[in-house]
Amino acid sequence: MNGSMRNLALWGAASAVLAFLLLPLLIVLVFAFDASSVQIWPIHSFSLKWFAATWADEEVRGALLVSLEVAGLATLLASVLGTLAAVGMNGLSSRAVQVGAFFLTLPIALPGVLTGIAMNSFFTALEIPFTMVTLVIAHTTFCTVIIYSNVMARLRRLPPSLTEAAQDMGATPLRSFTSITLPLLGGAIVSGMLLAFALSFDEVIVSTFTAGSETTLPLWIFGAIRLGQHMPEVNVVVFVVVAVTLLPIILGQKLAASVSRER
Amino acid sequence: MELTKTMTVSSSQTGPAVFLTGLTKSYGHGKPVLKGIDLEIRRSEFFTLLGPSGSGKTTTLRLIGGFELPDAGEVFLNGKKVTPLPPYRRDVNTMFQDYALFPHMSLQDNVAYGMKIRGVSAAERHERAQQALAMVHLEAVGDRRPAQLSGGQRQRVALARALVNEPSLILLDEPLGALDLKLRREMQVELKRIQKQTGITFVYVTHDQEEALSMSDRIAVFSEGVIEQVGTPQALYEHPASAFVARFIGSSNIFPDGDGDILLRPEDVRLEAEGYVPAAEEQVFPGFIQEVSYLGPVTRCVVGGPETEHTLTVVVPSRGVRGIGEGMAVSAVWSSSSVYPLPR
């Protein structure tokens, strides 16, 4: 009796915290299906008509394309840079790794506003126009951190005897990297890429400072809310952003879990 | 030095399997790990590097394999100087302490890895890998991954992987350390059998003196970065070159005697009743039993003297000492010929 009461209280508290965290999100997601153009609770009728309307909106479709391109390119670049950084730093002394990791993680550790302003001043000083290129470069900085830390964590758990064994059997250092190290890092790289993609896809602050005339999906939402226009479409776009962001995160976690089980 | 000269000019078919001269090694600014190692290992020998941890035996093995470079000195394999060569340019295969199996490959692919690197055809790779797996009784499970195997099985795969490339030399770094006692005994026999059958030179690192005695043709005893003695198991046991070797191999009684020390093995001592009168060529130590440990076939007793701090460890057949107990007055007796004066 006493035990079940305590259980009940625990469940209650946990649900309250979850509700506090997730209820606002849930409301936006539900409103995406509201047939009305003004959001008033309770919802009178449900409809998918705003999904169709949003899809028909050229501006939204353009923004979606920009977001996908930026996230995709930044993730690809970051997967190479982050993996190389981790592999290169793995052999160094633990002190050197600490210092290196500190500077590498700054783009994520610093508030987005600082990173954004810094990028903005940097490109302005070099007279580089703000385009898709600057947006991708800016996103690559924080995506690299994600890949780096994912790969580094995996590398730490790979016994050095594996590459020694490969070289013992005649493999050059390059061959032992491509045939042993890289395949064993594959899972860590891919799960890192999924997380990086999600992070880039819904990034607002750094994008604000580096996008120029380009509009990503989060930037479009931001603009629409500020102007108080297209509110039903905003709900639909949020719904899509949540879906596109959550999917890679879930996949990435599943992958990381299965990789850690293998060893 | 003269040996070194003749060996550099000789072909790869002559010269000892391993020849080390003047090897020194230290890490960072720390103490030297190796203080000058000279060693010759013959072809087809089962040769063991024996010593406590930190004595330099594993470092010596890594220098032979090419995983480390010496600060000074040279490494010769089959008469060829290989000191600066990386592992992938040496005709040596290693069985690692943690086995180092590739977790993303089947056992087949693990064993065939070296052949794949050397461009052996897929058909031949498969056949030879199967043969090597058969040698360690794992031919039926070649398509499994290392994670699906027991520790003992992994260890056998590692052995098959080292054997399949038919190197002139296999290095084994405490390969049985992680196995339980029974499996360990089985693998000792198995390793020895395979070594004899293939005729490949084995260089084996262990800190287990019993393992070293039972498997090796010859043993080098390491202590603090130097080799104390090289010899057959029998030579090391019966004629140890130093008190360290005498203590490390087997159990021993060591007493100061004049300038040096003398060694008396526990099994060379027998127990007689109190007041025993020694015959000619016999020595006697009257005392009391301080400790009795029954070990099955034999019983180990520690005898303490009435006027001395020295104790004498005695190992006698258990049948001969029924009814013995702590505190009992006895005479420990040995033949003068079994006393071995330790050098220096």
Interface residues (C-beta under 8 A of the other chain):
Chain A: P159 S161 L162 E164 A165 A166 Q167 D168 M169 G170 A171 T172 R175 S179 I180 P183 L184 E262 R263
Chain B: G65 F67 P86 P87 Y88 V92 N93 T94 F96 Q97 D98 A100 L101 F102 P103 H104 Y113 G114 I117 R118 A147 R161 N165
